[in-house]
Amino acid sequence: MSILLMMVPVALALGLTGLGGFIWSLKHRQFEDPEGAALRILTDDDIET
């Protein structure tokens, strides 16, 4: 039973850390261009002309 006294706060802290990271990524516009990476793979930058 004493392990629960340690594991519950640790689980809550990890969950809040993940939520904080998600909110940070939203505020810093990390999800601004969802189609850009899909279109960038189609361009061929390695060919020199």
C-alpha positions as CSV (number, residue, x, y, z in Angstrom):
1,M,0.0,0.0,0.0
2,S,2.9,2.4,0.7
3,I,4.1,2.0,-2.9
4,L,0.8,3.8,-4.0
5,L,1.8,6.8,-2.0
6,M,4.9,7.1,-4.2
7,M,3.5,5.9,-7.6
8,V,0.4,8.1,-7.7
9,P,2.3,11.4,-7.5
10,V,4.9,10.2,-9.9
11,A,2.1,9.2,-12.4
12,L,0.4,12.6,-12.0
13,A,3.7,14.5,-12.4
14,L,4.5,12.6,-15.7
15,G,1.0,13.2,-17.0
16,L,1.2,16.9,-16.2
17,T,4.6,17.1,-17.8
18,G,3.2,15.5,-21.0
19,L,0.2,17.9,-21.0
20,G,2.6,20.8,-20.5
21,G,4.7,19.7,-23.4
22,F,1.6,19.4,-25.6
23,I,0.3,22.9,-24.6
24,W,3.8,24.3,-25.2
25,S,3.9,22.8,-28.7
26,L,0.5,24.3,-29.5
27,K,1.6,27.7,-28.3
28,H,4.8,27.6,-30.4
29,R,2.9,26.5,-33.5
30,Q,4.5,23.2,-34.0
31,F,1.4,21.9,-35.8
32,E,1.1,24.9,-38.1
33,D,1.9,23.1,-41.4
34,P,0.6,19.5,-41.3
35,E,0.8,19.0,-45.1
36,G,4.3,20.5,-45.5
37,A,6.2,17.4,-44.6
38,A,4.1,15.2,-46.8
39,L,4.8,17.4,-49.8
40,R,8.5,18.0,-49.0
41,I,9.3,14.3,-49.5
42,L,8.2,14.6,-53.1
43,T,10.9,17.1,-54.0
44,D,14.2,15.8,-55.1
45,D,17.0,18.1,-53.8
46,D,19.8,15.7,-54.4
47,I,19.9,16.0,-58.2
48,E,22.4,18.7,-59.5
49,T,21.7,20.2,-62.9
